[in-house]
């Protein structure tokens, strides 16, 4: 039969990649809200750990998903800093507990 000869691993990897990237979007927003840009190292450690782990995973499917997770973590480093800029522009809510930090950032940006 046709279905028996089909390979679904590529389709599943694509779906999981879409979900992983979609999951990182709110994680970056929340991480910047609660921790600011100082959480970038968490994404770095996650990315490097995942890259190392993917080298030792025997299953192609899970190795590929670990690689997607790893590079999504590394991409999130840049996104955390861009998220801070989006907060400063007023596109996302700022954490009121960090209002002084944002005010200082706004003043340093506007003085340039």
FENDAQUI-V856884 format. One record per pair of residues at least 12 apart in sequence whose ideal C-beta (glycine too) atoms are under 6 Angstrom apart, sorted by the first residue. I is the first residue (numbers start at 1). J is the second residue. If there is no record, write none. Layout:
I;J, I;J
//
This chain:
9;61, 13;64, 16;65, 17;68, 20;68, 20;69, 20;72, 21;72, 24;72, 24;76, 28;76, 28;79, 28;80, 28;83, 32;80, 32;83, 32;84, 33;95, 37;80, 37;81, 37;84, 40;77, 40;80, 43;73, 43;76, 43;77, 46;73, 47;70, 47;73, 47;74, 50;66, 50;69, 50;70, 51;70, 53;66, 54;66, 54;67, 88;105, 88;106
//
